């Protein structure tokens, strides 16, 4: 994986070459060079391994998703803040299938690091509510579910929220 500095330098070089082609009158080449420049800049803000892991999570293939995330060497130094938050979120969701304690710390790190979208915050809090319920912390689970309802404006997680509430009644 390319480091952040190399990506920035490469995108600046491509952009400069594109500007040179525009000045030289080769408009087609200049436009053609803007596409790879945009891809390199996009890969700076969106890590390809995180995107690949998200794809495998949607396909319910946790082993491949975890393998893609483990390919990121030293995530605290190589990822920007928002990428790191999504790294923690995805790792927490994978770990929630195995070790509840480790998943809880990863999901809390994701929330503290700064997830961008309210739906992602709601998903993290829903997973934390399920973990709290499995550890018999009913009051904490109730507080987290209230936050999930507030954050989930589109109602995507309504079914999962109902399921956790049903489980709370059993405890």
Secondary structure, DSSP 8 states (H G I E B T S, - for coil): ---HHHHHHHHHHHHHHHHHHHHHT-HHHHHHHHHHHHHHHHHHHS-HHHHHHHHHHHTT-HHHHHHHHHTSSSHHHHS-HHHHHHHHHHHHHHHTTT-HHHHHHHHHHHHHH--SSHHHHHHHHHHHHHHHHHTT-HHHHHHHHHHHHHH-TT-TTHHHHHHHHHHHHH-
